[in-house]
Amino acid sequence: MSKKAKRFAAGVCAAAMTASLLTACGSADTSTDADTSSADTSAQGNAGDGASAEKTDDGINAVFGEIRTEYNENLDLSDYPLTVSEVPTDFTMTVEAESGELIGSAAKHDLPEASGGAFVNGVNLEGDELKMTAEIPYSGFYDLNFLTMGSAGRVNNVLVDDMKVGDITTNSPEFFGDTPLDYIYLEAGTHTISITPSWGYIDIDCLIISAAANPVTEDTYNVTSPLSNPNADEPTRRLYKFLCDVYGKYSLAGQYADKGRESSEYEKITAKTGKTFAVLGLDVSNYSLGSKAHGSESRTIEYAYDWYKNAGGIVQLCWHWTSPEEYAVNSGDNPWYSSFYKEGSKLDLDKIMNGEDEVGYQLLMDDIDNMSEQLARLRDAGVPVLWRPLHEAAGGWFWWGNCEPESYKKLWNVMYDKMTNEHNLTNLIWVWNGQSPEWYPGDETVDINGWDIYAGNHVDTSQSGRFADMATNYGEKTKLIALTENGCVMDPDKVMNDNARWLFWGTWSDPFTMKLGVVINDEYTTVELLTKAYNHERVLTLDELPDLKNYPLD
């Protein structure tokens, strides 16, 4: 389970407890600031303290601040040049693992079959590390290939000069095999390249450093594919055109904040940095039928409406899909509000999608219909949505990832078909975030490829290896690539220099942004870096967005 997922569970738990207590006392307003889960159980239609409750022409009761009237009419959309690599295409060098510094329990073992006659293991627990030194002759982009051995799927961290730049996955149980992390920028000079344990328990033979074989190019950012839905409405096409126009030139600042312009995140980030995020992340979990069965209510649609219509921003919606009531464990350590986790759910998606569980299938279809009604409210109000359901499936911690990839892909495509063709949701830009090529449902039902990265404390690297991997190995068509969730904010200088120009980022809230919902938490991103990122010339904030409702389509 990811660090964010654990925090999310705690937040939903707090929200559910608050809702239960206040409902028992007869309160109509059961709002809570728990996590960024949109576990806001306030009665719909109550605009909240300090907000105007006037009914709009669109029928949605939502004005949570000043209505914006001025927009950026001078956004520079000229190309921003990519960093050029000086590395000769035939460059390669090998660094033996046993030549490195062995820290903690890391240990050398002789083995004639290994490239240097020895290998290293014992990098298993916190404090263990293999730290190799490499003399890099040219500034530019390199592929790092660690020859490792271990059972399938063991993920471990790669650090350059003590800062995590990505991870590697070992899948070679009987011999030393390729374990690559590609497209890492290194300046000419001396660097340390380390492996630290995430999972641990691998054998490491050597590191082969070579010129990047699949560099990011201008074509990576030249997205010409139309939206997957040919009937997408005009506001949605305008937003998509804007996203394509800025891709590779800017990143959009994003933040999860479950109360939109009434949130602590909105207030504190704006006060601290002088700027406001452009992409608001919200969760529709409390609209799930499994949540409604326990009295959950939500104003997420109202906050989304206000952000686009009144503040002039961009909305990203994710769905921590609680299980239908009949399939929620709802006992002991697995209460109903955590039933989006596999441990809290009785759903067997393999059986459901292959026809063995017709009842389960129908309940999922009913919930898709139910969620479509909420999304249709935004469609009818002219609000486009970056729609990100069924996320992080390859991680296996959610019920929709506790299955074979084929079952997941079937569910994704069924959801897409129902929402697009049956419910005519013309306002959705489909953001896939399954986090493995094996789980990719196909170019025809995806508009944006996303990845969620929680790299650790004060890790401001661009994660260029992950970006380049997505640009190369996910689908046939060129897609926009976004950092759909993150813990640490990346240094924009590194993002631009490393050619890993994520379309937007979406920092999760407590604890990655806020501490107890009260103050900015600098445990993951320093206030200095947060301020730098929000004020960077290559990061677009809310005030720098043009009028998206009238953005030119030509």
C-alpha positions as CSV (number, residue, x, y, z in Angstrom):
1,M,0.0,0.0,0.0
2,S,1.3,3.4,-0.9
3,K,2.0,6.0,1.8
4,K,-0.7,8.2,0.3
5,A,-3.2,5.3,0.5
6,K,-2.6,4.8,4.2
7,R,-3.2,8.5,4.8
8,F,-6.3,8.4,2.7
9,A,-7.7,5.5,4.8
10,A,-7.1,7.4,8.0
11,G,-8.9,10.5,6.5
12,V,-11.9,8.5,5.4
13,C,-12.1,6.9,8.8
14,A,-12.2,10.3,10.5
15,A,-14.8,11.6,8.1
16,A,-17.0,8.6,8.6
17,M,-16.8,8.9,12.4
18,T,-17.6,12.7,12.2
19,A,-20.5,12.0,9.9
20,S,-21.9,9.3,12.2
21,L,-21.7,11.5,15.4
22,L,-23.2,14.6,13.8
23,T,-26.0,12.7,12.1
24,A,-26.9,11.2,15.5
25,C,-27.1,14.7,16.9
26,G,-29.4,15.8,14.1
27,S,-26.8,18.2,12.4
28,A,-27.4,19.0,8.8
29,D,-23.8,20.0,8.2
30,T,-21.3,17.1,8.6
31,S,-18.3,18.5,6.9
32,T,-14.7,17.5,7.7
33,D,-11.3,18.4,6.6
34,A,-10.0,14.8,6.7
35,D,-7.4,14.1,4.0
36,T,-8.1,15.1,0.4
37,S,-10.6,12.3,-0.1
38,S,-13.6,14.6,-0.7
39,A,-15.0,12.9,2.4
40,D,-16.9,16.1,2.9
41,T,-20.3,15.1,4.1
42,S,-22.0,18.5,4.1
43,A,-25.5,18.6,2.8
44,Q,-25.6,19.5,-0.9
45,G,-26.6,23.0,-1.7
46,N,-25.2,24.6,1.5
47,A,-22.6,27.0,0.1
48,G,-20.7,27.0,3.4
49,D,-19.4,29.8,5.7
50,G,-18.4,32.9,3.8
51,A,-19.7,31.7,0.5
52,S,-22.6,33.0,-1.6
53,A,-25.5,30.6,-1.7
54,E,-27.2,32.2,-4.7
55,K,-28.5,29.7,-7.3
56,T,-26.8,30.0,-10.6
57,D,-28.3,29.8,-14.1
58,D,-26.8,26.3,-14.3
59,G,-28.8,25.0,-11.4
60,I,-25.8,24.3,-9.2
61,N,-25.6,26.2,-6.0
62,A,-22.0,27.0,-5.8
63,V,-20.1,30.3,-5.5
64,F,-17.3,30.1,-3.0
65,G,-15.5,33.4,-3.6
66,E,-15.1,36.2,-6.0
67,I,-16.1,35.5,-9.6
68,R,-13.1,36.0,-11.8
69,T,-13.4,38.5,-14.7
70,E,-9.7,39.0,-15.7
71,Y,-7.6,36.4,-17.5
72,N,-4.2,36.1,-19.0
73,E,-4.4,37.3,-22.6
74,N,-0.6,37.2,-23.2
75,L,0.4,33.6,-22.5
76,D,3.7,32.9,-24.4
77,L,3.2,29.7,-26.3
78,S,6.4,29.8,-28.2
79,D,8.5,26.6,-28.1
80,Y,10.8,26.1,-25.1
81,P,13.9,24.3,-26.4
82,L,14.7,20.9,-25.1
83,T,18.0,20.1,-23.3
84,V,20.5,18.7,-25.8
85,S,22.6,15.6,-24.8
86,E,26.4,15.6,-25.5
87,V,26.7,11.9,-24.9
88,P,28.0,10.0,-28.0
89,T,25.5,7.4,-29.1
90,D,28.0,4.6,-28.8
91,F,29.1,5.5,-25.2
92,T,29.0,2.7,-22.6
93,M,30.8,2.0,-19.3
94,T,30.5,-0.6,-16.6
95,V,30.7,-0.1,-12.8
96,E,31.1,-3.3,-10.8
97,A,28.8,-3.5,-7.7
98,E,31.6,-4.9,-5.5
99,S,33.7,-1.7,-6.2
100,G,31.1,0.4,-4.5
101,E,30.8,1.5,-0.9
102,L,28.9,-1.2,1.1
103,I,26.7,0.4,3.8
104,G,24.8,-1.4,6.5
105,S,24.3,-5.1,5.8
106,A,25.4,-4.8,2.1
107,A,28.0,-7.5,1.5
108,K,30.3,-8.7,-1.3
109,H,30.2,-12.4,-2.5
110,D,32.6,-14.0,-4.9
111,L,31.1,-15.6,-8.0
112,P,33.1,-16.5,-11.1
113,E,30.0,-16.2,-13.3
114,A,29.5,-12.5,-12.3
115,S,30.9,-9.9,-14.6
116,G,33.7,-8.9,-12.2
117,G,33.9,-12.2,-10.4
118,A,31.7,-11.0,-7.5
119,F,28.3,-9.5,-6.7
120,V,26.6,-7.6,-3.8
121,N,23.5,-8.3,-1.8
122,G,22.2,-7.5,1.7
123,V,20.6,-4.2,0.6
124,N,17.4,-5.2,2.4
125,L,16.5,-2.9,5.3
126,E,16.5,0.8,6.0
127,G,20.2,1.9,6.4
128,D,21.5,-0.6,3.9
129,E,22.9,0.8,0.7
130,L,25.2,0.0,-2.3
131,K,26.8,3.3,-3.4
132,M,28.8,3.2,-6.6
133,T,31.0,6.0,-8.0
134,A,31.0,6.8,-11.7
135,E,33.2,9.3,-13.6
136,I,30.8,10.7,-16.2
137,P,32.7,12.3,-19.2
138,Y,29.8,14.0,-20.9
139,S,26.8,16.0,-19.8
140,G,23.6,14.5,-21.1
141,F,21.1,11.7,-20.9
142,Y,22.0,8.1,-19.9
143,D,20.4,4.8,-19.5
144,L,21.3,3.1,-16.2
145,N,21.0,-0.7,-16.4
146,F,21.6,-2.7,-13.2
147,L,22.2,-6.4,-13.7
148,T,20.3,-7.9,-10.8
149,M,18.8,-11.2,-9.8
150,G,15.8,-11.8,-7.6
151,S,12.2,-13.0,-7.7
152,A,9.7,-11.2,-9.9
153,G,8.5,-7.7,-9.1
154,R,11.0,-6.6,-6.5
155,V,11.1,-2.8,-6.6
156,N,14.1,-0.8,-5.2
157,N,15.2,2.8,-5.2
158,V,17.9,4.4,-7.4
159,L,19.6,7.5,-6.1
160,V,22.0,9.9,-7.8
161,D,24.1,11.9,-5.5
162,D,21.9,10.9,-2.6
163,M,18.7,12.0,-4.2
164,K,16.1,9.5,-5.5
165,V,15.7,9.7,-9.3
166,G,13.5,6.6,-9.8
167,D,13.2,2.9,-9.1
168,I,14.1,-0.4,-10.7
169,T,12.1,-3.7,-10.8
170,T,14.0,-7.0,-10.7
171,N,12.4,-9.8,-12.7
172,S,15.3,-12.3,-13.1
173,P,15.1,-15.1,-10.5
174,E,17.9,-17.5,-11.8
175,F,20.5,-15.3,-13.4
176,F,21.6,-11.6,-13.6
177,G,19.3,-9.8,-15.9
178,D,18.6,-6.3,-17.2
179,T,17.0,-4.0,-14.6
180,P,16.9,-0.6,-16.4
181,L,16.2,2.9,-15.4
182,D,16.4,5.0,-18.5
183,Y,16.8,8.6,-19.4
184,I,18.6,10.1,-16.5
185,Y,20.4,13.4,-16.9
186,L,24.0,13.6,-15.6
187,E,26.4,16.5,-15.7
188,A,30.0,15.6,-16.6
189,G,31.9,14.9,-13.5
190,T,31.9,12.5,-10.5
191,H,28.6,11.0,-9.3
192,T,27.5,8.5,-6.8
193,I,24.8,6.1,-8.0
194,S,23.1,4.1,-5.3
195,I,20.6,1.3,-4.7
196,T,18.6,1.5,-1.5
197,P,15.8,-0.9,-0.4
198,S,12.2,-0.4,-1.1
199,W,11.6,-4.1,-1.2
200,G,15.2,-5.3,-1.0
201,Y,16.4,-8.9,-1.3
202,I,18.1,-8.8,-4.7
203,D,21.6,-9.7,-5.9
204,I,23.5,-6.9,-7.8
205,D,26.2,-7.7,-10.3
206,C,27.1,-4.4,-11.9
207,L,25.8,-1.2,-13.4
208,I,26.1,-0.5,-17.2
209,I,25.8,3.2,-18.1
210,S,25.1,4.0,-21.8
211,A,23.8,6.8,-23.9
212,A,20.0,7.1,-23.7
213,A,18.6,4.9,-26.5
214,N,15.1,6.4,-26.6
215,P,15.5,10.1,-25.9
216,V,12.6,12.5,-25.4
217,T,12.2,14.7,-28.5
218,E,10.0,17.5,-29.8
219,D,7.7,14.8,-31.1
220,T,7.0,13.7,-27.5
221,Y,5.2,17.0,-26.9
222,N,3.5,17.2,-30.3
223,V,0.1,15.7,-29.4
224,T,-2.1,15.7,-32.5
225,S,-4.6,13.0,-31.5
226,P,-8.2,14.3,-30.9
227,L,-10.1,13.5,-27.8
228,S,-11.1,9.8,-27.6
229,N,-14.8,10.9,-27.6
230,P,-15.5,12.3,-31.1
231,N,-18.6,14.0,-29.6
232,A,-16.8,15.9,-26.9
233,D,-18.5,19.1,-26.2
234,E,-17.1,22.5,-26.9
235,P,-15.8,23.5,-23.4
236,T,-14.0,20.1,-23.2
237,R,-12.4,20.5,-26.6
238,R,-11.3,24.0,-25.7
239,L,-9.7,22.8,-22.5
240,Y,-8.0,19.9,-24.3
241,K,-6.6,22.3,-27.0
242,F,-5.2,24.5,-24.2
243,L,-3.5,21.5,-22.6
244,C,-2.0,20.4,-25.9
245,D,-0.8,23.9,-26.5
246,V,1.1,24.3,-23.2
247,Y,2.5,20.7,-23.1
248,G,6.3,20.8,-23.1
249,K,6.4,24.5,-22.5
250,Y,4.9,24.7,-19.0
251,S,3.7,22.5,-16.1
252,L,0.4,23.4,-14.4
253,A,0.5,23.7,-10.7
254,G,-2.0,21.2,-9.1
255,Q,-3.3,20.4,-5.6
256,Y,-5.8,18.1,-4.0
257,A,-8.1,20.2,-1.8
258,D,-11.4,18.6,-0.9
259,K,-13.2,21.8,-0.3
260,G,-12.0,23.8,-3.3
261,R,-11.8,27.5,-2.6
262,E,-13.0,26.9,1.0
263,S,-10.1,24.5,1.7
264,S,-7.1,25.1,3.9
265,E,-4.9,24.2,1.0
266,Y,-6.3,27.0,-1.1
267,E,-5.9,29.5,1.8
268,K,-2.5,28.5,3.1
269,I,-0.7,27.9,-0.3
270,T,-2.0,31.3,-1.6
271,A,-0.9,33.1,1.5
272,K,2.5,31.4,1.6
273,T,3.5,31.6,-2.0
274,G,1.4,34.5,-3.3
275,K,0.1,32.1,-6.0
276,T,-2.7,29.6,-6.4
277,F,-2.8,26.2,-8.0
278,A,-4.4,25.9,-11.4
279,V,-5.6,22.3,-11.3
280,L,-7.9,21.4,-8.4
281,G,-8.0,17.7,-7.5
282,L,-11.1,16.3,-5.9
283,D,-12.5,12.9,-5.1
284,V,-16.0,11.6,-5.8
285,S,-15.8,8.7,-3.3
286,N,-18.7,9.8,-1.2
287,Y,-21.1,9.7,-4.2
288,S,-20.5,5.9,-4.5
289,L,-23.6,3.8,-3.8
290,G,-21.6,1.9,-1.1
291,S,-21.0,5.3,0.6
292,K,-24.5,6.5,0.2
293,A,-25.8,3.4,1.9
294,H,-24.1,4.7,5.1
295,G,-25.4,8.3,4.8
296,S,-22.5,9.9,3.0
297,E,-23.1,13.1,1.2
298,S,-20.8,15.4,-0.7
299,R,-20.4,18.8,-2.3
300,T,-17.6,17.8,-4.6
301,I,-19.7,18.7,-7.7
302,E,-20.3,22.1,-6.3
303,Y,-16.6,22.7,-5.6
304,A,-15.7,21.5,-9.1
305,Y,-18.3,23.7,-10.6
306,D,-17.1,26.8,-8.7
307,W,-13.4,26.1,-9.6
308,Y,-14.0,26.1,-13.3
309,K,-16.9,28.5,-13.7
310,N,-16.1,31.1,-11.1
311,A,-12.4,30.8,-10.4
312,G,-11.4,29.9,-14.0
313,G,-9.4,26.8,-13.1
314,I,-9.1,23.2,-14.2
315,V,-10.8,20.2,-12.4
316,Q,-9.3,16.7,-11.9
317,L,-11.7,14.1,-10.4
318,C,-10.6,10.8,-9.0
319,W,-12.8,8.0,-7.6
320,H,-11.8,5.9,-4.5
321,W,-14.7,3.6,-5.4
322,T,-16.2,2.1,-2.2
323,S,-17.6,-1.4,-2.8
324,P,-21.3,-1.9,-3.2
325,E,-22.9,-2.5,0.2
326,E,-23.3,-6.2,-0.4
327,Y,-19.6,-6.7,-1.2
328,A,-18.1,-4.5,1.6
329,V,-16.4,-6.5,4.4
330,N,-17.5,-3.8,6.9
331,S,-16.1,-5.4,10.0
332,G,-13.1,-5.2,12.3
333,D,-10.2,-3.5,10.6
334,N,-12.1,-3.1,7.3
335,P,-15.0,-0.8,7.8
336,W,-17.3,0.2,4.9
337,Y,-15.4,3.5,4.2
338,S,-12.2,1.6,3.4
339,S,-13.9,-0.9,1.1
340,F,-12.1,0.5,-1.9
341,Y,-9.1,-1.4,-0.6
342,K,-8.9,-5.1,-1.5
343,E,-8.8,-6.1,2.1
344,G,-12.1,-4.2,2.7
345,S,-13.9,-5.7,-0.4
346,K,-15.4,-9.0,-1.4
347,L,-15.4,-8.1,-5.0
348,D,-13.7,-10.6,-7.3
349,L,-13.2,-8.6,-10.5
350,D,-12.0,-11.7,-12.4
351,K,-15.2,-13.5,-11.7
352,I,-17.3,-10.4,-12.4
353,M,-15.8,-9.6,-15.7
354,N,-15.8,-13.2,-17.0
355,G,-19.5,-13.7,-16.3
356,E,-19.2,-15.9,-13.1
357,D,-20.7,-13.2,-10.8
358,E,-23.7,-11.5,-12.5
359,V,-24.9,-9.9,-9.3
360,G,-21.5,-8.2,-8.8
361,Y,-21.4,-7.1,-12.4
362,Q,-24.8,-5.5,-12.2
363,L,-24.0,-3.7,-8.9
364,L,-20.9,-2.2,-10.6
365,M,-22.9,-1.1,-13.6
366,D,-25.5,0.5,-11.2
367,D,-22.7,2.5,-9.5
368,I,-21.4,3.6,-12.9
369,D,-24.9,4.8,-13.7
370,N,-25.1,6.5,-10.4
371,M,-21.7,8.3,-10.8
372,S,-22.7,9.3,-14.3
373,E,-25.6,11.3,-12.9
374,Q,-23.2,13.4,-10.9
375,L,-20.9,13.9,-13.8
376,A,-23.8,14.9,-16.0
377,R,-24.6,17.8,-13.6
378,L,-21.2,19.2,-14.6
379,R,-21.8,18.4,-18.3
380,D,-25.1,20.3,-18.2
381,A,-23.3,23.2,-16.5
382,G,-20.6,23.3,-19.2
383,V,-17.8,22.1,-16.9
384,P,-15.1,19.9,-18.5
385,V,-13.4,17.3,-16.2
386,L,-10.1,15.5,-16.1
387,W,-11.7,12.2,-15.2
388,R,-9.3,9.7,-13.5
389,P,-11.1,6.5,-12.3
390,L,-9.6,3.1,-11.5
391,H,-6.2,4.5,-10.6
392,E,-3.0,2.8,-9.4
393,A,-4.4,-0.6,-10.4
394,A,-1.0,-2.3,-10.9
395,G,-0.2,-1.5,-7.2
396,G,-2.8,-4.1,-6.2
397,W,-4.0,-2.3,-3.1
398,F,-7.4,-1.4,-4.5
399,W,-10.1,-3.9,-5.4
400,W,-10.0,-2.9,-9.1
401,G,-6.3,-3.9,-9.1
402,N,-6.8,-7.2,-7.2
403,C,-7.3,-9.1,-10.4
404,E,-5.8,-10.0,-13.8
405,P,-4.9,-7.0,-16.0
406,E,-7.5,-8.2,-18.6
407,S,-10.3,-7.9,-16.1
408,Y,-9.3,-4.4,-15.2
409,K,-9.1,-3.4,-18.8
410,K,-12.5,-4.8,-19.4
411,L,-14.0,-2.8,-16.6
412,W,-12.2,0.4,-17.8
413,N,-13.6,0.0,-21.3
414,V,-17.1,-0.9,-20.1
415,M,-17.1,2.2,-17.9
416,Y,-15.9,4.3,-20.8
417,D,-18.6,2.9,-23.1
418,K,-21.4,3.4,-20.6
419,M,-20.3,6.9,-19.7
420,T,-19.5,8.0,-23.2
421,N,-22.2,6.3,-25.3
422,E,-25.0,5.5,-22.9
423,H,-24.9,8.5,-20.6
424,N,-23.5,10.9,-23.3
425,L,-20.9,12.4,-20.9
426,T,-19.3,14.7,-23.5
427,N,-17.4,16.6,-20.8
428,L,-14.8,14.0,-19.8
429,I,-11.1,14.0,-20.7
430,W,-10.1,10.4,-19.7
431,V,-7.0,10.2,-17.6
432,W,-5.6,6.7,-17.2
433,N,-3.4,6.0,-14.2
434,G,-3.0,2.2,-14.0
435,Q,0.8,2.4,-13.7
436,S,1.9,-0.5,-15.9
437,P,1.9,-1.1,-19.6
438,E,0.3,-4.5,-19.0
439,W,-2.8,-2.6,-17.6
440,Y,-3.1,-0.1,-20.3
441,P,-6.6,-0.3,-21.8
442,G,-5.8,1.1,-25.3
443,D,-5.4,4.4,-27.0
444,E,-9.0,4.5,-28.1
445,T,-10.3,5.1,-24.5
446,V,-7.4,7.2,-23.0
447,D,-6.7,10.9,-23.5
448,I,-4.0,11.5,-20.8
449,N,-1.5,9.1,-19.3
450,G,-0.8,9.7,-15.7
451,W,1.5,8.4,-13.0
452,D,1.4,8.9,-9.2
453,I,4.8,9.3,-7.5
454,Y,5.6,9.5,-3.8
455,A,9.3,9.6,-3.9
456,G,10.1,10.3,-0.2
457,N,11.0,13.4,1.9
458,H,12.5,16.4,0.1
459,V,13.0,14.6,-3.2
460,D,12.7,17.3,-5.8
461,T,14.0,15.4,-8.8
462,S,12.1,15.2,-12.1
463,Q,11.6,11.5,-12.2
464,S,12.6,11.7,-15.9
465,G,13.0,7.9,-16.1
466,R,9.4,7.4,-15.4
467,F,8.3,10.2,-17.8
468,A,10.4,8.7,-20.7
469,D,9.1,5.2,-20.0
470,M,5.6,6.4,-20.4
471,A,6.4,8.3,-23.5
472,T,7.9,5.2,-25.1
473,N,6.0,2.2,-23.8
474,Y,2.3,3.2,-23.3
475,G,0.2,2.9,-26.4
476,E,0.9,3.7,-30.1
477,K,-0.3,7.3,-30.1
478,T,1.4,10.2,-28.5
479,K,-0.5,11.2,-25.4
480,L,-0.2,14.0,-22.8
481,I,1.6,12.8,-19.7
482,A,0.8,14.1,-16.3
483,L,1.9,13.6,-12.7
484,T,-1.5,12.9,-11.4
485,E,-0.5,12.6,-7.8
486,N,2.7,13.4,-6.0
487,G,4.0,13.8,-2.5
488,C,7.0,16.1,-3.0
489,V,6.8,19.0,-5.5
490,M,9.4,18.7,-8.2
491,D,12.0,21.5,-8.8
492,P,10.8,23.1,-12.0
493,D,14.3,23.8,-13.1
494,K,15.0,20.0,-13.1
495,V,11.7,19.3,-14.8
496,M,12.6,21.5,-17.7
497,N,16.3,20.7,-17.9
498,D,15.6,16.9,-17.8
499,N,13.0,17.1,-20.6
500,A,10.5,15.5,-18.2
501,R,7.9,18.2,-18.7
502,W,4.8,16.8,-16.9
503,L,1.7,18.4,-18.1
504,F,0.5,19.1,-14.5
505,W,1.2,17.9,-11.0
506,G,-1.3,17.2,-8.2
507,T,0.1,17.2,-4.7
508,W,-1.8,15.1,-2.3
509,S,-2.8,17.0,0.8
510,D,-2.3,15.8,4.4
511,P,0.5,15.2,5.2
512,F,2.2,16.1,1.9
513,T,0.9,19.7,1.9
514,M,-0.9,20.3,5.1
515,K,-0.3,19.4,8.7
516,L,-3.6,18.6,10.5
517,G,-5.3,20.8,8.0
518,V,-3.9,23.9,9.7
519,V,-0.4,24.8,8.5
520,I,1.8,24.1,5.5
521,N,3.8,21.0,6.2
522,D,7.5,21.2,5.0
523,E,8.3,17.6,5.9
524,Y,8.1,16.7,2.2
525,T,8.5,19.9,0.3
526,T,10.3,22.9,1.8
527,V,8.4,26.2,1.9
528,E,11.3,27.6,-0.2
529,L,10.9,25.1,-3.0
530,L,7.1,25.4,-2.8
531,T,7.4,29.1,-3.3
532,K,9.9,28.7,-6.1
533,A,7.7,26.2,-7.9
534,Y,4.6,28.4,-7.7
535,N,6.4,31.4,-8.9
536,H,8.5,29.7,-11.6
537,E,8.2,31.1,-15.1
538,R,7.6,27.6,-16.4
539,V,4.8,26.8,-14.0
540,L,1.3,28.1,-14.7
541,T,-0.8,29.1,-11.7
542,L,-4.5,30.0,-11.5
543,D,-3.9,33.7,-12.3
544,E,-1.8,32.9,-15.4
545,L,-4.6,30.8,-17.1
546,P,-6.4,32.3,-20.1
547,D,-10.1,32.3,-20.3
548,L,-10.6,28.5,-20.8
549,K,-14.3,28.9,-21.5
550,N,-13.4,30.9,-24.7
551,Y,-10.0,29.4,-25.5
552,P,-9.6,29.4,-29.3
553,L,-10.0,26.0,-31.0
554,D,-8.2,27.1,-34.2
